[in-house]
Amino acid sequence: MSFVKLGELEFTETKPVSQITQINDLSLENFLITESFYFILSALAIFMAYRFGFFSYPKTNSNPKTKLWQVALAFLSVLLPTLVIPTILHSVSFNNIAFQSSLFWAVGLCQIAAALILAYTYIYQPDSATSKLKSFALGFLTWLLVFPQFLFVVLLFSELIRLTFPSYHFIEQSPVKQLLSVKDNPMAFYGVIFTIVIGAPIVEEVLFRGFLQNWFRSRLTKFPAIALTSLIFAFLHVTEEQQSTNYVLVPALFLLSCYLGHLYEREKTLLASIGLHMAFNTISLLFILSQLSGT
């Protein structure tokens, strides 16, 4: 989910490009072969992760105790600009694209600043820089474990929906469509890239893991807390324009979020989940840009 939106920027229609949109063209035989490949790859990755102790947790329970008003304040601080700025632009009918692109950057940076200030104020826990760097690196490497499982779930639910609704076609997530639609506007284009790679991972991890999961964690054990946070995380990525693809993305994003929550509980630092979130968004973006350059 991207909490930074492009407001009133004008988009141009662009053909979706992604490493997973090819699922629209998969025959049943190719589907079974591809799913078997991802299943074996996922199983091997899970086995190796288990052998290296990835799924173990520290004995100490030192989660910050967040309050409900702090959770509400965090979400409101980040979401309010996305509601207010487009309304202001629409009311004044200001259609200068360069100005709107600059404002988009400003709003995004303000949201990141707000998230970091709230995190430092309410959930920051001192630790050594070396330990945090290792946690970030672990999170980044966890992409190797998560991505095959993510694709397995996407293909599985896509096929189930296609069997139920033969006319179904995979539709890109909203941030990807935004990226493709502003490719001829450099300032907006790089703004969306910045949001996907840097802004969204920081802001979302502060909100969902730092505040929401810690609030659930003060009332529940770790697994229900991770599951509830992940459920909310997944459903908040639902958009009307994604149509039936929402039914595919929700379970896949739930899986991703469970790993993000696990990393936070395991490492006790947001840098771990931010690392995975950045890796997932960055590598997915590189796939998209590489295919976009070839079109």
N, C-alpha and C positions, 0 to 999 in steps of 0.2 A: 504493500500500500504506500502510495506517495502522498504525504500530507502537504506537499507543495504542488499547487496546480497552476496551469498556465492562464487561468482567468479568461480574458477576452482576446487572446492571441488568435489570429486567423490561421486555420489549418488548411492544408491542401491534401486531397485524397491521395493515399499512397497504398500500393498493394502490400499486404502484410508479409513480413519476412521473418522467419524464425527457424531455429533448429528443430522445433517440435511441430511446426505447422504441417510437416510432411505426413503426419498421422492421418490427414484427410484423404491421402492417396493409398493408404496401406490396404492390401488385400488381407483376407483372413489368414492365409498361409504366412504371409510376411509378418502379420501381427503376432502370430504364435512364435515364430522364430525370433523376432525382436524381443518379445516379452521374456522368452526363455533366456536369451542372452542377458537382459537386464536383471533377471531373477538370479542367475548364477553369479553375475558380477556383484550384486547386492549381498548375496549370501556370503561370498568370499570376503567382501569388505567388512561385513558385520562380524564374521569369525575372527578376522585379524584384529579388529578394534577390540573385541572381547579379550583376546589373548594379551593385548597390550594394556588392559585395564581401563579402557576408555569409559566403560559403563559403570565404573565404581564411583563412589562419592566420598568426600572427606568426612571424618567422624564428627567434626565440630559443626554446629549449626549456627552460623553467624549472619543470617540474612538481616538486612535493615528492616525495621518495623515501620512500614509506611501506613499512613492513615487514609481514610476514604477521601477526605477533603484534599489531601495532597495529590491523590490520583486524579481527582476531578480538576484541580488546578493545573496539573501537568498537561492533560489532554486539552483543556480549554486554552492554555497558553499557546499551544501549537496549532490548534484547529481554527482559532479565531481569525488570524490573518487571512486564511483561505476563504473565509466567509465574508469578511469585511471588504478586502481589497477589490475583488471582482464587482461587488455591489457599488463601490465608489466609482470604479471605472465605467460601469454601465450607466450610472446616474449622470456623469459628466460627459458621456459620449466621447471620451478621449481615445482616438483610434490610431495614435502614433505608435507603430510597432516597436520602434527602438526604445521609446519610453516604457512601454509595457514589458519589454524584455528585460530592461534594467530593473524595473520594479519587481519582476519575477525573481531575479537574482537577490535583490534586497530582502524580499520576504523570506526566501529560502535561508539566507544567512541569519536572519533574525530568528527564525524557527530553530536553527541549530544552536544558536547562542542561548535561546531560552531553555532548550532541552539540557544543555550542558550546565547552565547556572542552576537549574532545578536539581539536576543530578548531584552536583557538587554540594548543594545546600542540604539535601535530604537523604541521599543514599550513598554518598562517597565513603569508601572505606580505605584508609591508608594501607599501602602495600609497596613492596620494592618494585622499582622500574623493571628490573630483570624478570621478576615473576610475572608482571603484567604483559611484558613483551612475549614471554613464552606462551601465555594464555591466548594472546592475539594470534600467534603463529599456529597454535593448536586449532583454534577456531577456523583459521584460513584453510588449514589442511583437512579439516573435517568435511570440506566440500567433496573430497574424493569418496567419502563414505555416503554422503547424502544424495548427491546428484543422480547416481544410478537408481536409487530408490524413488526419487522424485519422478524421474522419467517413467519408471515402471508403473507408478500410480497414475500418472497422466494418461499413459497409453491404455491402461486397464479401464479407467472410468470413461475415457473417450470411446472405447469400443463398446462398453456396456450401454452408453447413451445412444451410440449410433445404431445399435441393434434395436433399441427401443424407438428411436426417432431416426429413420433412415436419411432424412434430409439434413441431419446435424453436420456442421463444419466447425472446426476449431477456430476460435477468434482470439486474437492477441489480447494480452492484458492492456489496460488503459495506458499505463506509462509507456509501453512499447509503441502503441499507436500514436501517442503524443510525439515521441521521438521521431518516428518516421514522417509524421505530418509537418514537422517544422525543419526538415533537413535543409531547406533552402534559406533558412533564417539562422545564420551562424550563432548569434548571441543566444537565441532561444534554444537552439540545438545543443550547444555546450552547457546551457543551463539545465536542460533535462538530463544530460549525461552526468553532470555534477550531482543532481538530485538522486539519480538512480544509484550511483556508485558511492557517494559520500553522505549526502543529506539523509536519504531514507534509512540507511542502516543505523546511523547514529540516533536520529530522532525516534525511530520505531523501537529500537532496543531500550532506550531510556524510558519510553512510555510503557511498553509491554512487559519487558523483563524487569526494568529498574523499579517501576512503580506498581503496575498491575499485578505482576506475578508475586512480588514481595508482599503486596496487600493480601492476596489469596494465601500466600505462604504463612502469614501470621495467624491464619485461621484453619488451614488445612495442612496435610502432609504434602511432600514434594510432588508426588505423581498427580493427584487431583489438581494441585495448583498449576502445574505445567499444562495439563490437559485443558483446564478451563481457560487459561490464558491463550492457549493455541487455538481453541475454538473461536474465541472472540477475535483473535488476530486474523484467522482465515475468513470469517464472515465479514469483517470490515474491509476486505479486499474485493467484496462483491460490488459490481457496478452494473447498471442497467444496460450499458452498451456492450458488455461482454456476453449478454444473453445466456444461452444454455451452457456456454463454456464455464460459467460460474460453478456448475455441478462438477466439473473436472478440477478446477483450480482450488476449490475449498478443501477437499481431502488432501491434495498435494501440498498446499500451503500449511495445512494442519500438521502434516508430517514434518515439513521444514521447521515449523515453529516449535514442535516438540524437541527437535535437536537443539534449537536455539535456547530453549528453556533448560534443557539438560546441561548444556555447556555452562550456562550461568550458574546453575546449582552446583556443578562440579568444580568450577574454577573460582567462584565467588567474586567475579569481576565482569563488568559489562564488556570489557575488551574482547573476551572470548566469543560471546555471541555476536558482537559487532564484526569480528574477524570473519566468522562464517557468513554473516549476512552480506558483507562487502564482497567476499569471494564469490558467493552465489550470484549476486547482481552483476559484478564485474565480468565474470566469465560468460554469463548469459548474454551480456551486452556485447562482448567481443564476438560471439557467434553471430549475433544479429548484424553488427556492423560489417563483419566479413562477408556475409551474404548480401547485405545492402550494397556494398561496393561492387559486387559482381552482377548487380541488376542494371 
